[in-house]
Amino acid sequence: MEMKHRTIYAFDDAMIATEQRLTRRWLPATVAPEPVIRPDRPWEGRCLCLYGTVLPRTGGAWRLYYNEWKPPFLGPDTSVVSTSLSQIMVAESDDGLRWTKPELVLRPDLDDEPGVEFYGMSVFERHGWFLGLLEYWRSDVDVIETHLAISRDGRQWQRPCRVPFIAATCDWNRAWSGCASNGPIMIGEQMAFLFGGRRTSHHFDSVQLAGAIGVASLPCDRFCCLEGQGGFFETPAFTWPGGDLVVNADTRRSFQSHPLHCNGCLTVEVLDEAGAPAPDWSGPAQARFQGNTLCRCRVFDGTVRWPQGRSLAEWQGRTIRLRFRLDQARLFTWGCAVKGEAK
């Protein structure tokens, strides 16, 4: 098979032929305890809504488009509740004027609680995957969380993790968390997700309603990991496109360990197309990696080398398998990097 994308996520089952004694762990984004923008202008009322976009400007700055919401006064005993069955549709256009007929691509299923509805989903593309930030309404408690969905083509979607990606963590977002229409912005080694948070959802009055704009962060591409205490996985046979093998990995004993105490280990062996260990690239000659590639606001080199500094670049154009073994280690992504290109 061909390695179509240079970065492979730990959730990509197509690149796992067999595995033993490993666990896949999904990681939530960390919500900053305080909003980055509060309604503090006379025309903003008590609620800011991020039904907008964050766009880059020259010089490393960003421009944020948002709106305010001033609901009519309904009285303290009056509430508004949506009763529609929400679901996610997709439509396409070449000019923004003429659109294809909306096509259903995602709806609640039997693994969801009764009464769950999907309010909307912003989508961004990264490393050959579409990632969806799904507004997930739990009607029984009137709380909207952000969940993660993944897709290869934008139509066939999976939700392998059924816990919130952006949860109701703080008082200011305890009832609603909805992301900007675009994906995250990159700040150092962090993905920053701007989102609108609210203290109340559908049951409100004009005095209680309050909303602000906050940020949730995730170390770059660390949506999930494979971790183990001596487990391993092997890839199917594929053609190595060239360049070094690079990993986004953390070989600390746990996420709570000191950032620089990387006592665990990730090893990599090269196998031939049939799965037999390649001489001088496996067993005692396997590659060994220790470190935390994203640490203390820095991105460290994740290049994997074999003894005597040998690189997987030597296998360019040849069909191989790789065996990754994780001992007190976590692997988030792996892939290839050509000399001179950013990793």
SERO-4910 file (N, C-alpha, C, O; in steps of 0.05 Angstrom, whole numbers):
BEGIN
 pado doro    nc1    nc2    nc3   cac1   cac2   cac3    cc1    cc2    cc3    oc1    oc2    oc3
  Met    A     17    -24      0      0      0      0     18     25      0     41     24      7
  Glu    A      6     47     -8     20     72    -10     15     88     16     -7     88     26
  Met    A     36    101     26     33    119     49     25    146     37     42    162     29
  Lys    A     -1    152     37    -11    175     23     -5    202     37     -3    223     24
  His    A     -3    201     63      2    225     79     26    222     96     31    200    107
  Arg    A     41    243    100     66    241    113     64    240    144     84    234    157
  Thr    A     41    246    154     37    244    183     13    225    188     -8    228    177
  Ile    A     18    205    205     -2    185    211    -11    188    240      6    188    258
  Tyr    A    -37    191    244    -47    194    271    -50    167    284    -53    146    271
  Ala    A    -50    167    311    -53    143    326    -82    131    323    -86    108    330
  Phe    A   -100    147    313   -127    137    310   -132    125    282   -154    117    275
  Asp    A   -111    124    265   -113    113    238   -110     83    238    -88     73    237
  Asp    A   -132     69    240   -131     40    241   -120     27    215   -111      4    216
  Ala    A   -122     42    193   -112     31    168    -82     25    169    -72      9    153
  Met    A    -68     39    187    -39     35    189    -31     17    212     -8     17    221
  Ile    A    -50      2    223    -45    -17    244    -54    -45    234    -78    -50    232
  Ala    A    -35    -63    229    -42    -89    220    -47   -108    243    -66   -125    242
  Thr    A    -32   -105    264    -35   -122    288    -24   -107    312     -6    -90    309
  Glu    A    -34   -113    335    -25    -99    360    -29   -118    384    -47   -135    383
  Gln    A    -14   -113    405    -17   -128    430    -10   -109    453      9    -94    452
  Arg    A    -26   -112    474    -21    -98    500    -18    -68    497     -2    -56    511
  Leu    A    -34    -56    480    -34    -27    477    -62    -16    484    -82    -31    481
  Thr    A    -63      9    492    -88     23    497    -88     48    480    -68     62    478
  Arg    A   -111     54    469   -115     80    455   -129     99    475   -150     94    485
  Arg    A   -116    121    479   -127    142    498   -133    168    482   -116    178    468
  Trp    A   -158    177    485   -165    202    473   -161    225    494   -167    221    517
  Leu    A   -151    247    485   -144    269    503   -162    293    498   -166    302    475
  Pro    A   -173    305    519   -190    329    516   -172    354    514   -149    353    522
  Ala    A   -183    375    503   -169    401    504   -172    412    532   -191    406    547
  Thr    A   -152    428    540   -152    441    566   -164    469    564   -154    486    549
  Val    A   -186    474    579   -199    499    578   -186    519    597   -182    513    620
  Ala    A   -178    543    586   -166    563    603   -187    572    623   -211    576    616
  Pro    A   -180    576    649   -199    582    669   -214    608    666   -237    611    675
  Glu    A   -203    628    652   -216    653    648   -219    659    618   -202    651    602
  Pro    A   -241    672    610   -245    679    582   -224    698    572   -211    711    588
  Val    A   -220    699    546   -202    719    534   -216    744    526   -204    766    524
  Ile    A   -243    743    522   -259    767    516   -285    765    531   -299    745    529
  Arg    A   -291    785    546   -317    787    560   -333    810    548   -322    828    537
  Pro    A   -360    809    551   -376    831    542   -372    856    560   -382    857    582
  Asp    A   -356    875    550   -350    898    566   -356    925    552   -348    946    562
  Arg    A   -370    923    530   -378    947    516   -408    951    518   -423    932    520
  Pro    A   -417    976    518   -446    981    522   -464    966    503   -486    958    510
  Trp    A   -455    963    478   -472    950    457   -471    920    458   -485    907    443
  Glu    A   -454    908    475   -451    879    475   -470    865    494   -472    840    493
  Gly    A   -484    879    511   -502    866    529   -488    847    548   -466    854    558
  Arg    A   -499    823    553   -487    805    571   -478    779    558   -470    760    572
  Cys    A   -478    778    531   -471    753    518   -456    757    492   -466    771    474
  Leu    A   -432    746    490   -417    746    465   -419    718    453   -416    698    467
  Cys    A   -424    717    427   -427    691    413   -405    689    392   -401    707    376
  Leu    A   -392    666    391   -371    662    371   -382    647    347   -373    625    341
  Tyr    A   -402    660    334   -411    649    309   -395    663    287   -406    677    270
  Gly    A   -369    659    288   -351    674    270   -325    659    265   -324    634    268
  Thr    A   -305    673    258   -280    662    248   -256    676    260   -258    700    266
  Val    A   -234    662    263   -208    673    271   -189    672    248   -183    650    238
  Leu    A   -180    695    238   -163    696    214   -136    708    221   -134    727    237
  Pro    A   -114    698    208    -88    710    213    -84    737    200    -96    742    179
  Arg    A    -68    753    212    -60    779    200    -29    779    199    -16    763    211
  Thr    A    -19    798    183     10    800    181     23    807    208     10    821    224
  Gly    A     47    798    212     60    804    237     54    785    259     61    789    282
  Gly    A     40    763    253     33    743    274      8    749    290      3    735    309
  Ala    A     -6    770    283    -31    777    297    -54    761    286    -52    748    265
  Trp    A    -77    763    300   -101    749    291   -125    768    293   -126    787    310
  Arg    A   -144    764    275   -169    779    276   -192    761    282   -196    740    269
  Leu    A   -208    768    302   -230    751    311   -257    765    304   -261    788    311
  Tyr    A   -274    750    291   -301    760    284   -321    746    302   -323    722    302
  Tyr    A   -337    762    316   -357    751    334   -381    769    334   -381    790    322
  Asn    A   -402    761    349   -425    779    351   -436    778    379   -430    760    395
  Glu    A   -452    797    385   -466    798    412   -494    789    408   -505    790    386
  Trp    A   -507    782    430   -535    773    429   -550    786    452   -542    783    476
  Lys    A   -571    799    446   -588    812    466   -616    800    463   -632    810    447
  Pro    A   -623    779    477   -649    767    475   -671    785    486   -665    801    504
  Pro    A   -695    783    476   -717    799    488   -723    789    516   -718    766    523
  Phe    A   -733    807    532   -739    800    560   -765    783    559   -786    792    550
  Leu    A   -762    759    570   -784    740    569   -796    735    597   -816    721    600
  Gly    A   -783    747    617   -793    743    644   -779    720    657   -770    702    643
  Pro    A   -776    720    683   -760    700    697   -771    672    696   -757    652    701
  Asp    A   -797    669    689   -810    642    689   -814    632    661   -827    611    657
  Thr    A   -803    645    641   -806    637    613   -781    625    602   -759    636    608
  Ser    A   -783    603    588   -759    591    576   -763    584    547   -786    582    538
  Val    A   -742    582    533   -742    575    504   -726    549    501   -703    547    509
  Val    A   -739    528    490   -726    502    487   -730    493    458   -752    493    448
  Ser    A   -707    485    445   -709    475    418   -721    447    419   -713    430    436
  Thr    A   -740    441    401   -752    414    400   -746    400    373   -757    379    368
  Ser    A   -730    413    356   -724    400    330   -704    378    333   -688    378    352
  Leu    A   -705    359    315   -685    337    314   -661    347    298   -663    347    273
  Ser    A   -640    355    311   -617    366    296   -599    344    286   -596    323    298
  Gln    A   -586    349    263   -568    331    251   -549    347    232   -555    370    226
  Ile    A   -527    334    223   -507    348    208   -511    342    178   -512    318    171
  Met    A   -512    363    162   -515    360    133   -491    373    120   -478    389    132
  Val    A   -486    365     94   -465    378     79   -476    385     52   -491    370     39
  Ala    A   -468    409     43   -475    419     16   -450    431      4   -433    442     19
  Glu    A   -448    431    -22   -424    441    -36   -431    462    -56   -453    462    -67
  Ser    A   -412    480    -61   -416    502    -80   -389    510    -92   -369    511    -78
  Asp    A   -389    516   -118   -365    526   -130   -363    557   -130   -342    568   -133
  Asp    A   -386    570   -125   -386    599   -127   -399    612   -102   -401    637   -101
  Gly    A   -409    597    -83   -422    608    -60   -451    616    -65   -464    627    -47
  Leu    A   -461    612    -89   -488    620    -97   -506    596   -102   -528    594    -92
  Arg    A   -495    577   -118   -510    553   -125   -499    530   -108   -475    524   -109
  Trp    A   -517    516    -94   -509    495    -75   -522    468    -82   -544    468    -93
  Thr    A   -507    447    -76   -519    420    -80   -540    415    -59   -541    429    -38
  Lys    A   -556    396    -63   -577    388    -44   -563    379    -18   -545    362    -19
  Pro    A   -572    389      5   -559    380     30   -560    349     34   -581    337     28
  Glu    A   -538    338     42   -535    310     46   -530    303     75   -512    315     88
  Leu    A   -546    285     87   -542    277    115   -516    262    118   -511    242    104
  Val    A   -499    271    137   -473    257    141   -469    249    170   -452    232    175
  Leu    A   -485    260    189   -480    253    217   -505    258    233   -517    279    231
  Arg    A   -512    239    250   -535    242    267   -530    226    293   -513    208    293
  Pro    A   -545    232    314   -542    215    338   -548    186    333   -565    180    315
  Asp    A   -535    168    347   -540    139    343   -546    126    370   -551    140    390
  Leu    A   -547    100    370   -555     85    394   -535     86    417   -542     79    439
  Asp    A   -511     96    412   -492     99    433   -494    126    447   -481    131    467
  Asp    A   -512    143    437   -517    169    449   -540    167    469   -557    149    466
  Glu    A   -541    185    488   -563    185    507   -588    194    492   -587    208    472
  Pro    A   -612    185    502   -637    195    490   -639    225    493   -631    237    513
  Gly    A   -649    238    472   -652    266    473   -628    283    464   -629    307    465
  Val    A   -606    270    456   -583    284    446   -589    296    419   -601    282    402
  Glu    A   -580    320    414   -582    333    388   -556    345    380   -540    353    397
  Phe    A   -551    347    354   -527    360    343   -535    388    334   -552    391    316
  Tyr    A   -522    408    345   -529    436    338   -513    447    314   -523    465    301
  Gly    A   -491    436    309   -474    445    287   -447    433    289   -440    420    309
  Met    A   -430    437    268   -403    426    269   -385    442    251   -390    444    227
  Ser    A   -364    454    262   -344    467    246   -323    445    239   -318    427    255
  Val    A   -311    447    216   -293    426    205   -267    439    196   -267    460    183
  Phe    A   -245    426    202   -219    434    191   -204    409    181   -209    387    191
  Glu    A   -186    413    163   -171    391    151   -142    391    162   -130    413    164
  Arg    A   -132    368    168   -104    366    177    -93    338    171   -105    317    179
  His    A    -71    337    157    -57    312    151    -75    291    138    -74    267    145
  Gly    A    -92    300    120   -108    281    105   -134    273    119   -148    256    109
  Trp    A   -140    285    141   -165    279    156   -181    305    159   -171    327    161
  Phe    A   -207    301    159   -225    323    167   -232    318    196   -240    296    204
  Leu    A   -229    339    212   -236    337    240   -259    356    246   -258    380    239
  Gly    A   -280    346    258   -304    361    264   -306    368    293   -302    351    311
  Leu    A   -313    393    299   -318    403    326   -348    404    330   -360    424    323
  Leu    A   -359    383    340   -388    379    340   -401    391    365   -393    385    388
  Glu    A   -421    408    361   -437    419    384   -457    398    391   -476    392    376
  Tyr    A   -454    387    415   -468    363    425   -486    372    448   -477    377    470
  Trp    A   -513    373    443   -532    382    463   -543    358    478   -556    341    467
  Arg    A   -539    358    504   -551    339    522   -576    352    534   -574    368    553
  Ser    A   -598    345    522   -623    360    529   -632    354    557   -647    371    569
  Asp    A   -625    331    569   -635    325    596   -624    345    617   -637    350    637
  Val    A   -600    355    612   -588    375    630   -584    402    617   -574    421    630
  Asp    A   -593    405    592   -591    429    577   -562    440    576   -557    463    584
  Val    A   -543    423    568   -515    430    565   -505    423    537   -510    401    527
  Ile    A   -491    442    525   -479    437    499   -449    435    503   -436    454    513
  Glu    A   -437    412    495   -409    407    496   -398    406    468   -413    404    449
  Thr    A   -372    407    465   -359    403    439   -346    375    439   -329    369    455
  His    A   -355    358    420   -344    332    416   -328    331    390   -331    349    373
  Leu    A   -310    311    388   -293    309    364   -304    287    346   -311    265    355
  Ala    A   -304    293    320   -311    273    299   -289    273    279   -276    293    274
  Ile    A   -285    250    265   -263    247    246   -274    235    220   -293    219    221
  Ser    A   -262    242    197   -271    232    172   -248    234    152   -231    252    153
  Arg    A   -247    215    133   -227    217    111   -238    234     88   -222    247     75
  Asp    A   -264    233     83   -275    246     59   -295    268     65   -305    280     46
  Gly    A   -301    273     90   -320    294     97   -349    284     96   -368    300    101
  Arg    A   -353    259     90   -380    248     88   -384    224    106   -405    221    119
  Gln    A   -365    207    108   -366    184    126   -352    192    152   -328    193    153
  Trp    A   -368    197    173   -357    207    198   -357    185    219   -374    168    220
  Gln    A   -337    187    237   -335    169    260   -333    186    285   -322    209    285
  Arg    A   -344    176    307   -341    188    333   -330    167    353   -345    158    370
  Pro    A   -305    160    350   -294    139    367   -292    146    396   -290    129    413
  Cys    A   -292    172    402   -290    181    430   -316    194    437   -324    214    425
  Arg    A   -329    184    458   -356    195    465   -355    212    491   -376    214    505
  Val    A   -333    223    497   -331    242    519   -324    270    507   -313    271    485
  Pro    A   -330    291    521   -326    318    509   -297    324    503   -279    317    518
  Phe    A   -293    337    480   -266    348    473   -262    375    488   -241    380    498
  Ile    A   -283    391    487   -284    416    503   -308    413    522   -331    415    513
  Ala    A   -302    409    547   -323    403    567   -332    428    582   -319    449    580
  Ala    A   -354    425    597   -364    446    614   -346    447    639   -354    437    660
  Thr    A   -323    458    636   -302    457    657   -304    479    677   -299    475    701
  Cys    A   -311    503    668   -311    527    685   -339    538    688   -358    530    674
  Asp    A   -342    556    707   -368    569    711   -378    584    687   -401    583    680
  Trp    A   -359    597    673   -368    614    650   -375    598    625   -388    609    607
  Asn    A   -368    572    624   -376    556    601   -392    531    610   -392    510    597
  Arg    A   -405    533    633   -417    509    645   -442    499    630   -451    477    635
  Ala    A   -452    515    611   -476    507    597   -473    505    566   -489    492    553
  Trp    A   -452    518    555   -450    519    526   -421    523    518   -407    540    529
  Ser    A   -411    507    499   -385    510    488   -386    505    458   -391    482    449
  Gly    A   -383    526    441   -385    523    412   -361    537    399   -356    560    405
  Cys    A   -347    523    381   -322    533    369   -327    552    346   -349    554    334
  Ala    A   -306    567    339   -305    584    315   -309    566    291   -306    542    292
  Ser    A   -315    579    268   -322    564    244   -297    552    231   -300    533    215
  Asn    A   -274    562    238   -249    550    227   -236    532    248   -247    529    270
  Gly    A   -214    521    242   -200    503    260   -183    518    280   -187    542    284
  Pro    A   -165    504    293   -148    517    313   -127    536    301   -121    533    277
  Ile    A   -118    554    317    -95    570    309    -70    558    324    -73    548    346
  Met    A    -47    561    311    -23    549    322     -7    570    338      0    591    326
  Ile    A     -2    565    363     14    582    380     36    565    392     31    550    411
  Gly    A     60    568    382     82    550    391     76    522    385     70    514    362
  Glu    A     77    505    406     70    476    402     41    470    409     34    447    410
  Gln    A     25    491    413     -2    487    421    -22    493    398    -18    511    383
  Met    A    -43    477    397    -67    483    381    -86    498    399    -94    488    420
  Ala    A    -94    522    391   -112    539    407   -139    539    393   -142    548    371
  Phe    A   -160    530    407   -187    529    397   -203    552    411   -209    551    434
  Leu    A   -210    573    395   -226    594    406   -255    585    406   -264    573    386
  Phe    A   -269    590    427   -297    581    429   -314    600    446   -303    614    463
  Gly    A   -339    599    440   -358    615    456   -369    598    479   -378    576    475
  Gly    A   -369    609    503   -379    595    526   -401    611    540   -401    635    540
  Arg    A   -420    597    551   -443    610    565   -448    597    591   -444    573    595
  Arg    A   -458    613    610   -465    603    636   -493    591    636   -499    574    654
  Thr    A   -509    598    617   -536    586    614   -540    578    585   -527    589    568
  Ser    A   -559    560    581   -564    551    554   -591    561    544   -594    584    537
  His    A   -611    544    543   -637    552    533   -655    564    554   -673    580    548
  His    A   -650    557    579   -667    567    601   -653    592    612   -634    590    626
  Phe    A   -664    615    605   -650    640    613   -671    662    618   -694    660    611
  Asp    A   -661    683    629   -675    709    629   -654    730    623   -630    724    623
  Ser    A   -662    754    618   -644    775    609   -624    783    630   -604    797    623
  Val    A   -629    776    655   -610    784    676   -588    762    679   -565    768    683
  Gln    A   -596    737    678   -577    715    682   -559    710    659   -536    702    662
  Leu    A   -569    714    635   -555    706    611   -527    719    610   -525    743    613
  Ala    A   -507    703    606   -480    714    603   -463    695    586   -464    670    589
  Gly    A   -448    706    567   -431    691    550   -405    705    544   -405    730    543
  Ala    A   -384    691    541   -357    702    535   -343    685    515   -353    663    508
  Ile    A   -319    694    507   -303    678    488   -278    669    502   -263    685    514
  Gly    A   -273    644    500   -250    632    514   -233    616    495   -237    616    471
  Val    A   -213    602    507   -195    586    491   -190    560    505   -187    559    529
  Ala    A   -189    539    489   -181    512    498   -156    504    482   -155    510    458
  Ser    A   -137    491    494   -112    485    480   -106    455    481   -114    441    499
  Leu    A    -91    446    461    -83    418    459    -55    418    447    -50    432    427
  Pro    A    -36    404    458    -10    402    445    -13    391    417    -30    374    411
  Cys    A      3    402    399     -1    398    370     -6    368    363     11    351    368
  Asp    A    -29    363    350    -37    337    339    -39    315    360    -40    291    353
  Arg    A    -41    322    386    -44    301    407    -73    296    414    -81    299    437
  Phe    A    -89    290    393   -117    283    398   -120    256    412   -138    253    428
  Cys    A   -102    238    405   -103    212    419    -75    199    417    -59    208    401
  Cys    A    -71    179    432    -45    165    432    -49    135    435    -70    126    445
  Leu    A    -29    121    427    -26     93    434     -6     91    457     16    103    455
  Glu    A    -12     77    478      6     76    501      7     47    511    -12     32    508
  Gly    A     30     40    523     33     13    532     56     10    551     73     28    554
  Gln    A     56    -13    565     78    -20    583     92    -44    572     96    -65    585
  Gly    A    101    -42    547    115    -64    534     99    -75    511    106    -95    499
  Gly    A     76    -62    504     61    -71    481     73    -61    454     92    -46    454
  Phe    A     61    -71    432     71    -63    406     49    -64    385     28    -75    390
  Phe    A     55    -51    362     38    -54    339     55    -55    314     77    -44    314
  Glu    A     45    -69    294     58    -70    268     41    -58    247     17    -60    247
  Thr    A     54    -44    228     39    -33    205     35    -54    184     49    -74    184
  Pro    A     16    -50    166     15    -66    142     39    -60    124     53    -41    129
  Ala    A     43    -76    104     65    -70     85     58    -45     69     36    -42     59
  Phe    A     77    -27     67     73     -2     52    100      7     41    121     -2     50
  Thr    A     99     25     22    123     36      9    132     61     24    117     80     27
  Trp    A    157     60     34    168     83     48    174    105     28    190    100      9
  Pro    A    162    129     31    165    150     11    192    164     12    199    178     -7
  Gly    A    208    160     33    233    173     35    235    192     59    214    199     71
  Gly    A    259    199     67    263    217     89    265    202    115    262    178    117
  Asp    A    269    218    137    272    207    163    245    198    174    224    209    167
  Leu    A    245    179    193    222    173    209    221    192    232    240    195    247
  Val    A    198    206    235    195    225    257    170    217    273    150    207    262
  Val    A    171    222    299    149    216    317    141    240    334    157    257    340
  Asn    A    116    240    341    105    258    361    100    240    385     80    225    385
  Ala    A    118    240    405    117    219    425    125    231    452    137    252    454
  Asp    A    118    216    473    124    223    501    131    198    516    114    180    519
  Thr    A    156    196    524    165    171    538    168    175    568    184    162    581
  Arg    A    153    194    579    152    196    608    135    173    620    118    161    605
  Arg    A    139    168    645    123    146    658     93    152    657     77    134    654
  Ser    A     86    178    661     58    186    660     57    216    652     77    229    652
  Phe    A     33    225    647     29    253    641     36    271    664     41    295    661
  Gln    A     36    260    688     41    276    712     71    276    719     79    290    737
  Ser    A     87    261    704    116    261    710    129    287    702    117    303    687
  His    A    153    292    713    168    316    706    171    318    676    177    297    663
  Pro    A    168    341    664    170    343    635    195    332    622    194    324    599
  Leu    A    217    331    637    242    321    625    250    294    635    271    284    627
  His    A    234    281    652    240    254    662    229    233    643    208    221    649
  Cys    A    242    228    621    232    210    600    246    183    603    263    176    587
  Asn    A    237    168    623    250    143    629    239    119    613    251     98    613
  Gly    A    216    123    600    205    102    583    221    101    557    241    114    553
  Cys    A    210     84    538    225     80    513    206     73    491    186     58    495
  Leu    A    211     83    467    198     75    442    219     63    424    239     76    418
  Thr    A    215     39    415    233     26    396    219     20    370    195     16    369
  Val    A    234     20    348    223     15    321    241     -5    307    265     -2    306
  Glu    A    228    -25    295    243    -45    279    232    -44    250    208    -38    246
  Val    A    249    -49    231    241    -51    203    238    -81    197    255    -98    203
  Leu    A    215    -87    184    209   -114    175    207   -114    145    201    -93    133
  Asp    A    211   -137    132    207   -137    103    177   -140     97    161   -140    115
  Glu    A    171   -142     72    143   -142     63    128   -165     75    104   -163     81
  Ala    A    141   -188     79    128   -211     91    127   -211    121    113   -228    133
  Gly    A    140   -192    134    139   -190    163    164   -201    176    165   -202    201
  Ala    A    184   -209    161    209   -219    173    227   -196    181    229   -177    166
  Pro    A    240   -197    204    257   -176    213    280   -171    193    292   -189    184
  Ala    A    284   -146    187    306   -138    169    333   -138    183    335   -126    204
  Pro    A    353   -153    173    379   -153    187    390   -124    190    387   -108    172
  Asp    A    402   -120    213    415    -94    219    394    -71    224    402    -48    228
  Trp    A    368    -78    224    348    -57    228    327    -67    249    307    -54    253
  Ser    A    333    -89    262    314   -100    281    330   -114    303    354   -115    303
  Gly    A    315   -125    323    328   -138    345    348   -120    360    340    -97    366
  Pro    A    372   -129    365    392   -111    378    398    -86    363    408    -67    374
  Ala    A    392    -86    336    398    -63    319    374    -45    315    374    -28    296
  Gln    A    354    -48    331    330    -32    328    335     -3    336    355      3    350
  Ala    A    318     15    326    320     43    334    308     47    361    289     33    369
  Arg    A    319     66    376    310     72    403    306    102    406    323    118    399
  Phe    A    282    109    417    276    138    420    266    142    449    249    128    459
  Gln    A    277    163    461    268    172    487    266    203    487    284    216    477
  Gly    A    244    213    497    240    242    498    211    249    498    193    232    495
  Asn    A    206    275    500    179    286    498    181    308    477    192    330    482
  Thr    A    170    303    453    175    321    431    161    348    434    170    367    421
  Leu    A    140    350    450    127    375    456    129    380    486    116    367    502
  Cys    A    147    399    493    153    402    522    160    431    528    177    443    515
  Arg    A    147    442    548    153    469    558    153    490    535    172    505    532
  Cys    A    131    490    520    127    509    498    148    508    476    152    527    462
  Arg    A    160    484    473    179    480    451    173    454    436    160    436    447
  Val    A    181    454    411    178    430    395    206    418    391    223    430    379
  Phe    A    211    394    403    237    381    401    238    362    378    218    352    368
  Asp    A    262    356    370    267    339    347    256    310    353    264    298    373
  Gly    A    239    300    336    228    274    340    239    254    320    226    233    315
  Thr    A    262    260    309    274    241    289    283    215    302    296    216    324
  Val    A    276    193    290    284    167    300    308    157    284    308    157    259
  Arg    A    329    149    298    354    139    285    360    111    294    354    103    317
  Trp    A    371     96    276    381     69    282    411     71    290    423     92    286
  Pro    A    423     50    300    451     51    308    469     62    286    464     58    262
  Gln    A    490     76    295    508     90    277    495    112    261    504    121    240
  Gly    A    472    122    272    459    146    261    445    140    235    439    159    220
  Arg    A    439    115    229    425    109    204    397    119    203    383    119    224
  Ser    A    387    126    180    361    138    176    344    119    159    354    104    142
  Leu    A    318    120    164    299    104    147    299    114    118    287    100    101
  Ala    A    311    136    113    313    146     85    326    126     67    322    126     43
  Glu    A    343    108     78    356     88     62    336     68     50    343     54     31
  Trp    A    312     67     60    292     49     50    272     62     30    251     51     24
  Gln    A    279     85     21    261    100      2    253     82    -22    270     70    -35
  Gly    A    227     82    -27    217     67    -50    214     37    -46    205     23    -65
  Arg    A    221     27    -22    220     -2    -17    196     -8      0    187      9     16
  Thr    A    185    -32     -2    162    -40     13    171    -52     40    187    -71     40
  Ile    A    161    -41     61    169    -50     88    145    -51    107    123    -42    100
  Arg    A    150    -61    130    132    -59    153    148    -47    176    172    -49    176
  Leu    A    135    -33    194    148    -23    218    135    -35    242    110    -38    244
  Arg    A    152    -42    262    141    -51    288    149    -31    309    173    -27    315
  Phe    A    129    -19    322    133      1    343    128    -14    370    107    -26    373
  Arg    A    147    -12    388    143    -22    415    143      1    435    161     18    434
  Leu    A    124      1    453    121     23    472    124     12    500    108     -5    509
  Asp    A    143     22    514    148     14    542    147     39    559    166     55    559
  Gln    A    125     43    574    120     68    588    123     92    569    137    111    575
  Ala    A    109     90    547    111    111    527     84    115    513     66     98    514
  Arg    A     81    138    500     57    145    485     65    155    458     83    172    455
  Leu    A     51    145    437     57    153    410     31    167    399     10    154    398
  Phe    A     34    192    390     11    207    380     10    207    350    -11    202    338
  Thr    A     33    212    337     34    211    308     62    200    300     81    201    316
  Trp    A     63    189    276     89    182    264     87    187    234     66    188    223
  Gly    A    110    190    222    110    196    193    138    201    183    158    194    195
  Cys    A    140    214    160    165    219    147    170    249    144    152    264    140
  Ala    A    195    256    145    204    284    140    228    284    123    248    270    128
  Val    A    227    299    101    249    301     83    267    324     92    258    344    101
  Lys    A    293    320     89    312    340     98    306    367     86    302    370     62
  Gly    A    306    388    103    300    415     94    271    423     97    265    446     95
  Glu    A    254    403    101    225    409    106    220    412    135    233    399    152
  Ala    A    199    428    142    191    431    170    178    405    179    164    392    165
  Lys    A    185    398    204    174    373    216    149    380    232    136    362    243
***
